Amino acid sequence: MQEAGLAAPLGIYAVRGNVDPSGWEEIFEGVPSVTFDRTRGVDTGSVHITGLSVDDSFDSTLRVPASVLWKRRLDVRRRS
């Protein structure tokens, strides 16, 4: 990505896909990035990102709560 001149102003985030082998995170070595090996959230200050584990990504009953930041932004837009 760096060689190609690509930039990600809010950061680089990656989750393991259902066909990725063990050690998939190695492709991100040397790149400032966040990889998700389990379900968890990351708050960047601008957005809240939830990365799902492979198992959770197939769970049709899983519900991820809306972030407080997102709710606040919706409230602000409604008042405008």
mmCIF file of the N, C-alpha and C atoms, coordinates in Angstrom:
data_MODEL
# 
_entry.id   MODEL 
# 
loop_
_atom_site.group_PDB 
_atom_site.id 
_atom_site.type_symbol 
_atom_site.label_atom_id 
_atom_site.label_alt_id 
_atom_site.label_comp_id 
_atom_site.label_asym_id 
_atom_site.label_entity_id 
_atom_site.label_seq_id 
_atom_site.pdbx_PDB_ins_code 
_atom_site.Cartn_x 
_atom_site.Cartn_y 
_atom_site.Cartn_z 
_atom_site.occupancy 
_atom_site.B_iso_or_equiv 
_atom_site.pdbx_formal_charge 
_atom_site.auth_seq_id 
_atom_site.auth_comp_id 
_atom_site.auth_asym_id 
_atom_site.auth_atom_id 
_atom_site.pdbx_PDB_model_num 
ATOM 1   N N  . MET A 1 1  ? 0.828   -1.193  0.000  1.00 0.00 ? 1  MET A N  1 
ATOM 2   C CA . MET A 1 1  ? 0.000   0.000   0.000  1.00 0.00 ? 1  MET A CA 1 
ATOM 3   C C  . MET A 1 1  ? 0.867   1.249   0.000  1.00 0.00 ? 1  MET A C  1 
ATOM 4   N N  . GLN A 1 2  ? 1.924   1.206   0.798  1.00 0.00 ? 2  GLN A N  1 
ATOM 5   C CA . GLN A 1 2  ? 2.799   2.370   0.865  1.00 0.00 ? 2  GLN A CA 1 
ATOM 6   C C  . GLN A 1 2  ? 3.494   2.607   -0.467 1.00 0.00 ? 2  GLN A C  1 
ATOM 7   N N  . GLU A 1 3  ? 3.968   1.524   -1.097 1.00 0.00 ? 3  GLU A N  1 
ATOM 8   C CA . GLU A 1 3  ? 4.636   1.651   -2.390 1.00 0.00 ? 3  GLU A CA 1 
ATOM 9   C C  . GLU A 1 3  ? 3.701   2.203   -3.455 1.00 0.00 ? 3  GLU A C  1 
ATOM 10  N N  . ALA A 1 4  ? 2.442   1.857   -3.359 1.00 0.00 ? 4  ALA A N  1 
ATOM 11  C CA . ALA A 1 4  ? 1.459   2.322   -4.341 1.00 0.00 ? 4  ALA A CA 1 
ATOM 12  C C  . ALA A 1 4  ? 0.988   3.744   -4.058 1.00 0.00 ? 4  ALA A C  1 
ATOM 13  N N  . GLY A 1 5  ? 1.385   4.299   -2.912 1.00 0.00 ? 5  GLY A N  1 
ATOM 14  C CA . GLY A 1 5  ? 0.980   5.657   -2.575 1.00 0.00 ? 5  GLY A CA 1 
ATOM 15  C C  . GLY A 1 5  ? -0.437  5.762   -2.040 1.00 0.00 ? 5  GLY A C  1 
ATOM 16  N N  . LEU A 1 6  ? -0.983  4.655   -1.579 1.00 0.00 ? 6  LEU A N  1 
ATOM 17  C CA . LEU A 1 6  ? -2.337  4.676   -1.033 1.00 0.00 ? 6  LEU A CA 1 
ATOM 18  C C  . LEU A 1 6  ? -2.313  5.169   0.405  1.00 0.00 ? 6  LEU A C  1 
ATOM 19  N N  . ALA A 1 7  ? -3.344  5.892   0.787  1.00 0.00 ? 7  ALA A N  1 
ATOM 20  C CA . ALA A 1 7  ? -3.444  6.399   2.148  1.00 0.00 ? 7  ALA A CA 1 
ATOM 21  C C  . ALA A 1 7  ? -4.837  6.123   2.697  1.00 0.00 ? 7  ALA A C  1 
ATOM 22  N N  . ALA A 1 8  ? -4.898  5.944   3.992  1.00 0.00 ? 8  ALA A N  1 
ATOM 23  C CA . ALA A 1 8  ? -6.174  5.716   4.671  1.00 0.00 ? 8  ALA A CA 1 
ATOM 24  C C  . ALA A 1 8  ? -6.230  6.681   5.856  1.00 0.00 ? 8  ALA A C  1 
ATOM 25  N N  . PRO A 1 9  ? -6.811  7.852   5.664  1.00 0.00 ? 9  PRO A N  1 
ATOM 26  C CA . PRO A 1 9  ? -6.794  8.882   6.707  1.00 0.00 ? 9  PRO A CA 1 
ATOM 27  C C  . PRO A 1 9  ? -7.357  8.437   8.058  1.00 0.00 ? 9  PRO A C  1 
ATOM 28  N N  . LEU A 1 10 ? -8.309  7.509   8.065  1.00 0.00 ? 10 LEU A N  1 
ATOM 29  C CA . LEU A 1 10 ? -8.892  7.036   9.331  1.00 0.00 ? 10 LEU A CA 1 
ATOM 30  C C  . LEU A 1 10 ? -8.247  5.746   9.814  1.00 0.00 ? 10 LEU A C  1 
ATOM 31  N N  . GLY A 1 11 ? -7.242  5.244   9.093  1.00 0.00 ? 11 GLY A N  1 
ATOM 32  C CA . GLY A 1 11 ? -6.529  4.043   9.515  1.00 0.00 ? 11 GLY A CA 1 
ATOM 33  C C  . GLY A 1 11 ? -6.862  2.847   8.648  1.00 0.00 ? 11 GLY A C  1 
ATOM 34  N N  . ILE A 1 12 ? -6.096  1.795   8.868  1.00 0.00 ? 12 ILE A N  1 
ATOM 35  C CA . ILE A 1 12 ? -6.276  0.540   8.140  1.00 0.00 ? 12 ILE A CA 1 
ATOM 36  C C  . ILE A 1 12 ? -6.737  -0.513  9.138  1.00 0.00 ? 12 ILE A C  1 
ATOM 37  N N  . TYR A 1 13 ? -7.832  -1.190  8.813  1.00 0.00 ? 13 TYR A N  1 
ATOM 38  C CA . TYR A 1 13 ? -8.431  -2.188  9.694  1.00 0.00 ? 13 TYR A CA 1 
ATOM 39  C C  . TYR A 1 13 ? -8.714  -3.439  8.868  1.00 0.00 ? 13 TYR A C  1 
ATOM 40  N N  . ALA A 1 14 ? -8.395  -4.605  9.433  1.00 0.00 ? 14 ALA A N  1 
ATOM 41  C CA . ALA A 1 14 ? -8.583  -5.846  8.683  1.00 0.00 ? 14 ALA A CA 1 
ATOM 42  C C  . ALA A 1 14 ? -9.086  -6.956  9.594  1.00 0.00 ? 14 ALA A C  1 
ATOM 43  N N  . VAL A 1 15 ? -9.972  -7.775  9.053  1.00 0.00 ? 15 VAL A N  1 
ATOM 44  C CA . VAL A 1 15 ? -10.473 -8.954  9.755  1.00 0.00 ? 15 VAL A CA 1 
ATOM 45  C C  . VAL A 1 15 ? -10.121 -10.186 8.940  1.00 0.00 ? 15 VAL A C  1 
ATOM 46  N N  . ARG A 1 16 ? -10.009 -11.316 9.626  1.00 0.00 ? 16 ARG A N  1 
ATOM 47  C CA . ARG A 1 16 ? -9.727  -12.572 8.939  1.00 0.00 ? 16 ARG A CA 1 
ATOM 48  C C  . ARG A 1 16 ? -10.979 -13.039 8.204  1.00 0.00 ? 16 ARG A C  1 
ATOM 49  N N  . GLY A 1 17 ? -10.817 -13.395 6.966  1.00 0.00 ? 17 GLY A N  1 
ATOM 50  C CA . GLY A 1 17 ? -11.929 -13.937 6.191  1.00 0.00 ? 17 GLY A CA 1 
ATOM 51  C C  . GLY A 1 17 ? -12.017 -15.443 6.349  1.00 0.00 ? 17 GLY A C  1 
ATOM 52  N N  . ASN A 1 18 ? -13.065 -16.025 5.851  1.00 0.00 ? 18 ASN A N  1 
ATOM 53  C CA . ASN A 1 18 ? -13.270 -17.468 6.039  1.00 0.00 ? 18 ASN A CA 1 
ATOM 54  C C  . ASN A 1 18 ? -12.359 -18.328 5.169  1.00 0.00 ? 18 ASN A C  1 
ATOM 55  N N  . VAL A 1 19 ? -11.577 -17.738 4.275  1.00 0.00 ? 19 VAL A N  1 
ATOM 56  C CA . VAL A 1 19 ? -10.626 -18.510 3.479  1.00 0.00 ? 19 VAL A CA 1 
ATOM 57  C C  . VAL A 1 19 ? -9.171  -18.126 3.775  1.00 0.00 ? 19 VAL A C  1 
ATOM 58  N N  . ASP A 1 20 ? -8.955  -17.203 4.694  1.00 0.00 ? 20 ASP A N  1 
ATOM 59  C CA . ASP A 1 20 ? -7.598  -16.771 5.021  1.00 0.00 ? 20 ASP A CA 1 
ATOM 60  C C  . ASP A 1 20 ? -6.904  -17.803 5.906  1.00 0.00 ? 20 ASP A C  1 
ATOM 61  N N  . PRO A 1 21 ? -5.647  -18.106 5.602  1.00 0.00 ? 21 PRO A N  1 
ATOM 62  C CA . PRO A 1 21 ? -4.917  -19.099 6.395  1.00 0.00 ? 21 PRO A CA 1 
ATOM 63  C C  . PRO A 1 21 ? -4.417  -18.506 7.710  1.00 0.00 ? 21 PRO A C  1 
ATOM 64  N N  . SER A 1 22 ? -3.955  -19.366 8.592  1.00 0.00 ? 22 SER A N  1 
ATOM 65  C CA . SER A 1 22 ? -3.312  -18.898 9.816  1.00 0.00 ? 22 SER A CA 1 
ATOM 66  C C  . SER A 1 22 ? -2.139  -18.009 9.423  1.00 0.00 ? 22 SER A C  1 
ATOM 67  N N  . GLY A 1 23 ? -1.891  -16.992 10.204 1.00 0.00 ? 23 GLY A N  1 
ATOM 68  C CA . GLY A 1 23 ? -0.801  -16.078 9.901  1.00 0.00 ? 23 GLY A CA 1 
ATOM 69  C C  . GLY A 1 23 ? -1.154  -14.992 8.912  1.00 0.00 ? 23 GLY A C  1 
ATOM 70  N N  . TRP A 1 24 ? -2.442  -14.845 8.612  1.00 0.00 ? 24 TRP A N  1 
ATOM 71  C CA . TRP A 1 24 ? -2.878  -13.846 7.634  1.00 0.00 ? 24 TRP A CA 1 
ATOM 72  C C  . TRP A 1 24 ? -2.452  -12.430 8.009  1.00 0.00 ? 24 TRP A C  1 
ATOM 73  N N  . GLU A 1 25 ? -2.263  -12.183 9.310  1.00 0.00 ? 25 GLU A N  1 
ATOM 74  C CA . GLU A 1 25 ? -1.895  -10.838 9.769  1.00 0.00 ? 25 GLU A CA 1 
ATOM 75  C C  . GLU A 1 25 ? -0.522  -10.409 9.250  1.00 0.00 ? 25 GLU A C  1 
ATOM 76  N N  . GLU A 1 26 ? 0.311   -11.378 8.870  1.00 0.00 ? 26 GLU A N  1 
ATOM 77  C CA . GLU A 1 26 ? 1.666   -11.077 8.425  1.00 0.00 ? 26 GLU A CA 1 
ATOM 78  C C  . GLU A 1 26 ? 1.701   -10.147 7.214  1.00 0.00 ? 26 GLU A C  1 
ATOM 79  N N  . ILE A 1 27 ? 0.673   -10.165 6.386  1.00 0.00 ? 27 ILE A N  1 
ATOM 80  C CA . ILE A 1 27 ? 0.683   -9.285  5.210  1.00 0.00 ? 27 ILE A CA 1 
ATOM 81  C C  . ILE A 1 27 ? 0.593   -7.819  5.604  1.00 0.00 ? 27 ILE A C  1 
ATOM 82  N N  . PHE A 1 28 ? 0.250   -7.553  6.856  1.00 0.00 ? 28 PHE A N  1 
ATOM 83  C CA . PHE A 1 28 ? 0.152   -6.179  7.336  1.00 0.00 ? 28 PHE A CA 1 
ATOM 84  C C  . PHE A 1 28 ? 1.391   -5.736  8.125  1.00 0.00 ? 28 PHE A C  1 
ATOM 85  N N  . GLU A 1 29 ? 2.405   -6.612  8.230  1.00 0.00 ? 29 GLU A N  1 
ATOM 86  C CA . GLU A 1 29 ? 3.624   -6.243  8.956  1.00 0.00 ? 29 GLU A CA 1 
ATOM 87  C C  . GLU A 1 29 ? 4.277   -5.032  8.290  1.00 0.00 ? 29 GLU A C  1 
ATOM 88  N N  . GLY A 1 30 ? 4.687   -4.084  9.121  1.00 0.00 ? 30 GLY A N  1 
ATOM 89  C CA . GLY A 1 30 ? 5.312   -2.877  8.605  1.00 0.00 ? 30 GLY A CA 1 
ATOM 90  C C  . GLY A 1 30 ? 4.327   -1.805  8.190  1.00 0.00 ? 30 GLY A C  1 
ATOM 91  N N  . VAL A 1 31 ? 3.061   -2.125  8.244  1.00 0.00 ? 31 VAL A N  1 
ATOM 92  C CA . VAL A 1 31 ? 2.003   -1.166  7.890  1.00 0.00 ? 31 VAL A CA 1 
ATOM 93  C C  . VAL A 1 31 ? 1.251   -0.827  9.177  1.00 0.00 ? 31 VAL A C  1 
ATOM 94  N N  . PRO A 1 32 ? 1.124   0.458   9.496  1.00 0.00 ? 32 PRO A N  1 
ATOM 95  C CA . PRO A 1 32 ? 0.355   0.797   10.699 1.00 0.00 ? 32 PRO A CA 1 
ATOM 96  C C  . PRO A 1 32 ? -1.111  0.406   10.510 1.00 0.00 ? 32 PRO A C  1 
ATOM 97  N N  . SER A 1 33 ? -1.494  -0.679  11.151 1.00 0.00 ? 33 SER A N  1 
ATOM 98  C CA . SER A 1 33 ? -2.843  -1.198  10.944 1.00 0.00 ? 33 SER A CA 1 
ATOM 99  C C  . SER A 1 33 ? -3.334  -1.884  12.208 1.00 0.00 ? 33 SER A C  1 
ATOM 100 N N  . VAL A 1 34 ? -4.638  -2.119  12.239 1.00 0.00 ? 34 VAL A N  1 
ATOM 101 C CA . VAL A 1 34 ? -5.275  -2.869  13.319 1.00 0.00 ? 34 VAL A CA 1 
ATOM 102 C C  . VAL A 1 34 ? -5.875  -4.117  12.698 1.00 0.00 ? 34 VAL A C  1 
ATOM 103 N N  . THR A 1 35 ? -5.493  -5.278  13.228 1.00 0.00 ? 35 THR A N  1 
ATOM 104 C CA . THR A 1 35 ? -6.087  -6.521  12.749 1.00 0.00 ? 35 THR A CA 1 
ATOM 105 C C  . THR A 1 35 ? -6.953  -7.100  13.862 1.00 0.00 ? 35 THR A C  1 
ATOM 106 N N  . PHE A 1 36 ? -8.037  -7.718  13.464 1.00 0.00 ? 36 PHE A N  1 
ATOM 107 C CA . PHE A 1 36 ? -8.993  -8.284  14.417 1.00 0.00 ? 36 PHE A CA 1 
ATOM 108 C C  . PHE A 1 36 ? -8.933  -9.808  14.340 1.00 0.00 ? 36 PHE A C  1 
ATOM 109 N N  . ASP A 1 37 ? -8.480  -10.447 15.414 1.00 0.00 ? 37 ASP A N  1 
ATOM 110 C CA . ASP A 1 37 ? -8.492  -11.901 15.466 1.00 0.00 ? 37 ASP A CA 1 
ATOM 111 C C  . ASP A 1 37 ? -9.689  -12.400 16.265 1.00 0.00 ? 37 ASP A C  1 
ATOM 112 N N  . ARG A 1 38 ? -10.373 -11.468 16.914 1.00 0.00 ? 38 ARG A N  1 
ATOM 113 C CA . ARG A 1 38 ? -11.593 -11.771 17.672 1.00 0.00 ? 38 ARG A CA 1 
ATOM 114 C C  . ARG A 1 38 ? -12.516 -10.566 17.527 1.00 0.00 ? 38 ARG A C  1 
ATOM 115 N N  . THR A 1 39 ? -13.769 -10.730 17.863 1.00 0.00 ? 39 THR A N  1 
ATOM 116 C CA . THR A 1 39 ? -14.720 -9.632  17.761 1.00 0.00 ? 39 THR A CA 1 
ATOM 117 C C  . THR A 1 39 ? -14.412 -8.578  18.814 1.00 0.00 ? 39 THR A C  1 
ATOM 118 N N  . ARG A 1 40 ? -14.244 -7.363  18.358 1.00 0.00 ? 40 ARG A N  1 
ATOM 119 C CA . ARG A 1 40 ? -13.999 -6.244  19.273 1.00 0.00 ? 40 ARG A CA 1 
ATOM 120 C C  . ARG A 1 40 ? -14.216 -4.936  18.531 1.00 0.00 ? 40 ARG A C  1 
ATOM 121 N N  . GLY A 1 41 ? -14.328 -3.875  19.301 1.00 0.00 ? 41 GLY A N  1 
ATOM 122 C CA . GLY A 1 41 ? -14.534 -2.557  18.731 1.00 0.00 ? 41 GLY A CA 1 
ATOM 123 C C  . GLY A 1 41 ? -13.323 -1.676  18.931 1.00 0.00 ? 41 GLY A C  1 
ATOM 124 N N  . VAL A 1 42 ? -13.166 -0.715  18.029 1.00 0.00 ? 42 VAL A N  1 
ATOM 125 C CA . VAL A 1 42 ? -12.102 0.275   18.107 1.00 0.00 ? 42 VAL A CA 1 
ATOM 126 C C  . VAL A 1 42 ? -12.740 1.635   17.870 1.00 0.00 ? 42 VAL A C  1 
ATOM 127 N N  . ASP A 1 43 ? -12.480 2.563   18.758 1.00 0.00 ? 43 ASP A N  1 
ATOM 128 C CA . ASP A 1 43 ? -12.992 3.928   18.598 1.00 0.00 ? 43 ASP A CA 1 
ATOM 129 C C  . ASP A 1 43 ? -11.867 4.796   18.080 1.00 0.00 ? 43 ASP A C  1 
ATOM 130 N N  . THR A 1 44 ? -12.002 5.331   16.878 1.00 0.00 ? 44 THR A N  1 
ATOM 131 C CA . THR A 1 44 ? -10.956 6.150   16.278 1.00 0.00 ? 44 THR A CA 1 
ATOM 132 C C  . THR A 1 44 ? -11.082 7.611   16.664 1.00 0.00 ? 44 THR A C  1 
ATOM 133 N N  . GLY A 1 45 ? -12.165 7.966   17.316 1.00 0.00 ? 45 GLY A N  1 
ATOM 134 C CA . GLY A 1 45 ? -12.443 9.368   17.589 1.00 0.00 ? 45 GLY A CA 1 
ATOM 135 C C  . GLY A 1 45 ? -13.414 9.933   16.564 1.00 0.00 ? 45 GLY A C  1 
ATOM 136 N N  . SER A 1 46 ? -13.309 9.466   15.321 1.00 0.00 ? 46 SER A N  1 
ATOM 137 C CA . SER A 1 46 ? -14.222 9.897   14.257 1.00 0.00 ? 46 SER A CA 1 
ATOM 138 C C  . SER A 1 46 ? -15.316 8.876   14.010 1.00 0.00 ? 46 SER A C  1 
ATOM 139 N N  . VAL A 1 47 ? -14.948 7.613   14.066 1.00 0.00 ? 47 VAL A N  1 
ATOM 140 C CA . VAL A 1 47 ? -15.900 6.520   13.857 1.00 0.00 ? 47 VAL A CA 1 
ATOM 141 C C  . VAL A 1 47 ? -15.590 5.398   14.834 1.00 0.00 ? 47 VAL A C  1 
ATOM 142 N N  . HIS A 1 48 ? -16.575 4.553   15.059 1.00 0.00 ? 48 HIS A N  1 
ATOM 143 C CA . HIS A 1 48 ? -16.382 3.350   15.863 1.00 0.00 ? 48 HIS A CA 1 
ATOM 144 C C  . HIS A 1 48 ? -16.444 2.167   14.904 1.00 0.00 ? 48 HIS A C  1 
ATOM 145 N N  . ILE A 1 49 ? -15.419 1.351   14.919 1.00 0.00 ? 49 ILE A N  1 
ATOM 146 C CA . ILE A 1 49 ? -15.327 0.209   14.009 1.00 0.00 ? 49 ILE A CA 1 
ATOM 147 C C  . ILE A 1 49 ? -15.444 -1.075  14.824 1.00 0.00 ? 49 ILE A C  1 
ATOM 148 N N  . THR A 1 50 ? -16.305 -1.972  14.392 1.00 0.00 ? 50 THR A N  1 
ATOM 149 C CA . THR A 1 50 ? -16.417 -3.280  15.023 1.00 0.00 ? 50 THR A CA 1 
ATOM 150 C C  . THR A 1 50 ? -15.942 -4.324  14.030 1.00 0.00 ? 50 THR A C  1 
ATOM 151 N N  . GLY A 1 51 ? -14.889 -5.023  14.406 1.00 0.00 ? 51 GLY A N  1 
ATOM 152 C CA . GLY A 1 51 ? -14.379 -6.119  13.590 1.00 0.00 ? 51 GLY A CA 1 
ATOM 153 C C  . GLY A 1 51 ? -14.910 -7.426  14.149 1.00 0.00 ? 51 GLY A C  1 
ATOM 154 N N  . LEU A 1 52 ? -15.453 -8.270  13.290 1.00 0.00 ? 52 LEU A N  1 
ATOM 155 C CA . LEU A 1 52 ? -16.033 -9.540  13.730 1.00 0.00 ? 52 LEU A CA 1 
ATOM 156 C C  . LEU A 1 52 ? -15.083 -10.700 13.492 1.00 0.00 ? 52 LEU A C  1 
ATOM 157 N N  . SER A 1 53 ? -15.097 -11.650 14.414 1.00 0.00 ? 53 SER A N  1 
ATOM 158 C CA . SER A 1 53 ? -14.363 -12.896 14.198 1.00 0.00 ? 53 SER A CA 1 
ATOM 159 C C  . SER A 1 53 ? -15.060 -13.660 13.075 1.00 0.00 ? 53 SER A C  1 
ATOM 160 N N  . VAL A 1 54 ? -14.372 -14.646 12.529 1.00 0.00 ? 54 VAL A N  1 
ATOM 161 C CA . VAL A 1 54 ? -14.984 -15.451 11.465 1.00 0.00 ? 54 VAL A CA 1 
ATOM 162 C C  . VAL A 1 54 ? -16.273 -16.098 11.968 1.00 0.00 ? 54 VAL A C  1 
ATOM 163 N N  . ASP A 1 55 ? -16.219 -16.712 13.158 1.00 0.00 ? 55 ASP A N  1 
ATOM 164 C CA . ASP A 1 55 ? -17.419 -17.360 13.694 1.00 0.00 ? 55 ASP A CA 1 
ATOM 165 C C  . ASP A 1 55 ? -18.561 -16.368 13.885 1.00 0.00 ? 55 ASP A C  1 
ATOM 166 N N  . ASP A 1 56 ? -18.260 -15.207 14.452 1.00 0.00 ? 56 ASP A N  1 
ATOM 167 C CA . ASP A 1 56 ? -19.314 -14.210 14.671 1.00 0.00 ? 56 ASP A CA 1 
ATOM 168 C C  . ASP A 1 56 ? -19.873 -13.676 13.359 1.00 0.00 ? 56 ASP A C  1 
ATOM 169 N N  . SER A 1 57 ? -19.063 -13.639 12.322 1.00 0.00 ? 57 SER A N  1 
ATOM 170 C CA . SER A 1 57 ? -19.564 -13.107 11.051 1.00 0.00 ? 57 SER A CA 1 
ATOM 171 C C  . SER A 1 57 ? -20.617 -14.017 10.417 1.00 0.00 ? 57 SER A C  1 
ATOM 172 N N  . PHE A 1 58 ? -20.661 -15.268 10.839 1.00 0.00 ? 58 PHE A N  1 
ATOM 173 C CA . PHE A 1 58 ? -21.677 -16.209 10.338 1.00 0.00 ? 58 PHE A CA 1 
ATOM 174 C C  . PHE A 1 58 ? -22.859 -16.347 11.300 1.00 0.00 ? 58 PHE A C  1 
ATOM 175 N N  . ASP A 1 59 ? -22.832 -15.642 12.417 1.00 0.00 ? 59 ASP A N  1 
ATOM 176 C CA . ASP A 1 59 ? -23.889 -15.730 13.425 1.00 0.00 ? 59 ASP A CA 1 
ATOM 177 C C  . ASP A 1 59 ? -25.016 -14.756 13.075 1.00 0.00 ? 59 ASP A C  1 
ATOM 178 N N  . SER A 1 60 ? -26.093 -15.279 12.521 1.00 0.00 ? 60 SER A N  1 
ATOM 179 C CA . SER A 1 60 ? -27.201 -14.410 12.083 1.00 0.00 ? 60 SER A CA 1 
ATOM 180 C C  . SER A 1 60 ? -27.979 -13.797 13.248 1.00 0.00 ? 60 SER A C  1 
ATOM 181 N N  . THR A 1 61 ? -27.739 -14.266 14.467 1.00 0.00 ? 61 THR A N  1 
ATOM 182 C CA . THR A 1 61 ? -28.430 -13.698 15.631 1.00 0.00 ? 61 THR A CA 1 
ATOM 183 C C  . THR A 1 61 ? -27.598 -12.619 16.323 1.00 0.00 ? 61 THR A C  1 
ATOM 184 N N  . LEU A 1 62 ? -26.357 -12.438 15.898 1.00 0.00 ? 62 LEU A N  1 
ATOM 185 C CA . LEU A 1 62 ? -25.479 -11.451 16.527 1.00 0.00 ? 62 LEU A CA 1 
ATOM 186 C C  . LEU A 1 62 ? -25.988 -10.039 16.279 1.00 0.00 ? 62 LEU A C  1 
ATOM 187 N N  . ARG A 1 63 ? -26.016 -9.245  17.310 1.00 0.00 ? 63 ARG A N  1 
ATOM 188 C CA . ARG A 1 63 ? -26.399 -7.835  17.198 1.00 0.00 ? 63 ARG A CA 1 
ATOM 189 C C  . ARG A 1 63 ? -25.273 -6.989  17.769 1.00 0.00 ? 63 ARG A C  1 
ATOM 190 N N  . VAL A 1 64 ? -24.830 -6.012  17.005 1.00 0.00 ? 64 VAL A N  1 
ATOM 191 C CA . VAL A 1 64 ? -23.793 -5.099  17.451 1.00 0.00 ? 64 VAL A CA 1 
ATOM 192 C C  . VAL A 1 64 ? -24.472 -3.774  17.783 1.00 0.00 ? 64 VAL A C  1 
ATOM 193 N N  . PRO A 1 65 ? -24.344 -3.317  19.022 1.00 0.00 ? 65 PRO A N  1 
ATOM 194 C CA . PRO A 1 65 ? -25.031 -2.077  19.403 1.00 0.00 ? 65 PRO A CA 1 
ATOM 195 C C  . PRO A 1 65 ? -24.459 -0.870  18.666 1.00 0.00 ? 65 PRO A C  1 
ATOM 196 N N  . ALA A 1 66 ? -25.313 0.094   18.423 1.00 0.00 ? 66 ALA A N  1 
ATOM 197 C CA . ALA A 1 66 ? -24.875 1.346   17.803 1.00 0.00 ? 66 ALA A CA 1 
ATOM 198 C C  . ALA A 1 66 ? -23.943 2.065   18.768 1.00 0.00 ? 66 ALA A C  1 
ATOM 199 N N  . SER A 1 67 ? -22.983 2.760   18.228 1.00 0.00 ? 67 SER A N  1 
ATOM 200 C CA . SER A 1 67 ? -22.062 3.495   19.096 1.00 0.00 ? 67 SER A CA 1 
ATOM 201 C C  . SER A 1 67 ? -22.724 4.782   19.572 1.00 0.00 ? 67 SER A C  1 
ATOM 202 N N  . VAL A 1 68 ? -22.292 5.254   20.706 1.00 0.00 ? 68 VAL A N  1 
ATOM 203 C CA . VAL A 1 68 ? -22.817 6.506   21.259 1.00 0.00 ? 68 VAL A CA 1 
ATOM 204 C C  . VAL A 1 68 ? -22.507 7.655   20.315 1.00 0.00 ? 68 VAL A C  1 
ATOM 205 N N  . LEU A 1 69 ? -21.304 7.655   19.723 1.00 0.00 ? 69 LEU A N  1 
ATOM 206 C CA . LEU A 1 69 ? -20.916 8.714   18.799 1.00 0.00 ? 69 LEU A CA 1 
ATOM 207 C C  . LEU A 1 69 ? -21.885 8.791   17.626 1.00 0.00 ? 69 LEU A C  1 
ATOM 208 N N  . TRP A 1 70 ? -22.260 7.657   17.063 1.00 0.00 ? 70 TRP A N  1 
ATOM 209 C CA . TRP A 1 70 ? -23.191 7.626   15.931 1.00 0.00 ? 70 TRP A CA 1 
ATOM 210 C C  . TRP A 1 70 ? -24.543 8.193   16.341 1.00 0.00 ? 70 TRP A C  1 
ATOM 211 N N  . LYS A 1 71 ? -25.028 7.826   17.521 1.00 0.00 ? 71 LYS A N  1 
ATOM 212 C CA . LYS A 1 71 ? -26.318 8.342   17.989 1.00 0.00 ? 71 LYS A CA 1 
ATOM 213 C C  . LYS A 1 71 ? -26.253 9.851   18.148 1.00 0.00 ? 71 LYS A C  1 
ATOM 214 N N  . ARG A 1 72 ? -25.151 10.355  18.684 1.00 0.00 ? 72 ARG A N  1 
ATOM 215 C CA . ARG A 1 72 ? -25.011 11.806  18.845 1.00 0.00 ? 72 ARG A CA 1 
ATOM 216 C C  . ARG A 1 72 ? -25.029 12.511  17.504 1.00 0.00 ? 72 ARG A C  1 
ATOM 217 N N  . ARG A 1 73 ? -24.340 11.962  16.516 1.00 0.00 ? 73 ARG A N  1 
ATOM 218 C CA . ARG A 1 73 ? -24.314 12.595  15.199 1.00 0.00 ? 73 ARG A CA 1 
ATOM 219 C C  . ARG A 1 73 ? -25.691 12.606  14.562 1.00 0.00 ? 73 ARG A C  1 
ATOM 220 N N  . LEU A 1 74 ? -26.464 11.543  14.740 1.00 0.00 ? 74 LEU A N  1 
ATOM 221 C CA . LEU A 1 74 ? -27.823 11.532  14.220 1.00 0.00 ? 74 LEU A CA 1 
ATOM 222 C C  . LEU A 1 74 ? -28.672 12.602  14.893 1.00 0.00 ? 74 LEU A C  1 
ATOM 223 N N  . ASP A 1 75 ? -28.537 12.745  16.205 1.00 0.00 ? 75 ASP A N  1 
ATOM 224 C CA . ASP A 1 75 ? -29.283 13.772  16.930 1.00 0.00 ? 75 ASP A CA 1 
ATOM 225 C C  . ASP A 1 75 ? -28.940 15.165  16.432 1.00 0.00 ? 75 ASP A C  1 
ATOM 226 N N  . VAL A 1 76 ? -27.676 15.422  16.189 1.00 0.00 ? 76 VAL A N  1 
ATOM 227 C CA . VAL A 1 76 ? -27.243 16.738  15.711 1.00 0.00 ? 76 VAL A CA 1 
ATOM 228 C C  . VAL A 1 76 ? -27.824 17.020  14.330 1.00 0.00 ? 76 VAL A C  1 
ATOM 229 N N  . ARG A 1 77 ? -27.828 16.035  13.464 1.00 0.00 ? 77 ARG A N  1 
ATOM 230 C CA . ARG A 1 77 ? -28.368 16.240  12.116 1.00 0.00 ? 77 ARG A CA 1 
ATOM 231 C C  . ARG A 1 77 ? -29.876 16.473  12.152 1.00 0.00 ? 77 ARG A C  1 
ATOM 232 N N  . ARG A 1 78 ? -30.573 15.826  13.041 1.00 0.00 ? 78 ARG A N  1 
ATOM 233 C CA . ARG A 1 78 ? -32.023 16.017  13.120 1.00 0.00 ? 78 ARG A CA 1 
ATOM 234 C C  . ARG A 1 78 ? -32.373 17.441  13.553 1.00 0.00 ? 78 ARG A C  1 
ATOM 235 N N  . ARG A 1 79 ? -31.567 18.017  14.413 1.00 0.00 ? 79 ARG A N  1 
ATOM 236 C CA . ARG A 1 79 ? -31.837 19.376  14.919 1.00 0.00 ? 79 ARG A CA 1 
ATOM 237 C C  . ARG A 1 79 ? -31.556 20.435  13.889 1.00 0.00 ? 79 ARG A C  1 
ATOM 238 N N  . SER A 1 80 ? -30.714 20.136  12.914 1.00 0.00 ? 80 SER A N  1 
ATOM 239 C CA . SER A 1 80 ? -30.330 21.141  11.909 1.00 0.00 ? 80 SER A CA 1 
ATOM 240 C C  . SER A 1 80 ? -31.455 21.503  10.988 1.00 0.00 ? 80 SER A C  1 
# 
